[in-house]
Amino acid sequence: MEVLLSRYGTTYAAEAGIRMRNTPQPLYQLLVLSDLLSARIRASVAVAAARALFAHGMRSPDRMIGTTWQQRVDALGEGGYRRYDERTATQLGDGAELLLVEYGGDLRRLRKEADGDLDILRSGLRRTPGMGPAGADIFVREVQDVWPEAAPFLDEKALQGAEKLGLPASPAKLARLAEQAGDRGPAALAAALVRAALDKHVVDDVGARA
C-alpha cells in the first residue's frame, strides 16, 4: 500500500493544478474536471483540457460564462480534448449558469442540502449538464478529503483497481490499510486505485516493488 500511495497517490485534482479547499473556486474547478474525466477519453487528456481552461481564466462559473463558446472550444482543443469539444463547450456554459442560479456559484450549498447523504449529493451533481453517474462519483472521490462526511468513498473504478492489485474489496478495510501506510488522505487512495484500474503498468510496477 505504501508503494501504491507514494508512486500513484496524486489526485487528479492535484494533477490538474487544483488546490483542493472547501471554498467555491476549487470546488467549481473540480466539478469541471469531473465532467471532463467522465467522457470516453484518456484521463491525461481530460486533465490537460482542464488545465487549459483554467489557464485561460475559466476558474469560476462567472468567468466561464464570461467567455464565448468559441473560446471554450479553443481551450479544450488546446488540451487535446477535440472529440467532444463543441458539445462540452456548450455544457460548460450551461453548467456554470445553472450553478450560479441554483447555488449562487457555491457548491457548499449543495453539500449543506445533502447533509451527508451521498445519494442526494450525487443526484445534485448530476443536474450539471453532461454530468452522469460516473462524473458525480469522480467528484465525490476527489472531494472527500475536504468533505470528510463522504469518506471513505471508493467508486466502482477504484474497487476494480483494488481487485487487480489483490487488495480487499471493502472501502473501510482499504482505508485502514492506507492509514497504516502513511498520512495520505482517502482521495489519494482512491486516485491510486483508479490509476491501477486504468493502467496495467501501475499494477505490474506496484507488484514488482512490493
Secondary structure, DSSP 4 states (H G I P E B T S, - for coil): -HHHHHHH---HHHHTT----SSHHHHHHHHHHHHHHTSSS-HHHHHHHHHHHHHTT--SHHHHHTS-HHHHHHHHHHTT--TTHHHHHHHHHHHHHHHHHHHTT-THHHHHHHTT-HHHHHHHHTTSTT--HHHHHHHHHHHTTTSGGG-S---HHHHHHHHHTT--S-HHHHHHHHHHH-S--HHHHHHHHHHHHH-HHHHHHHHHH-
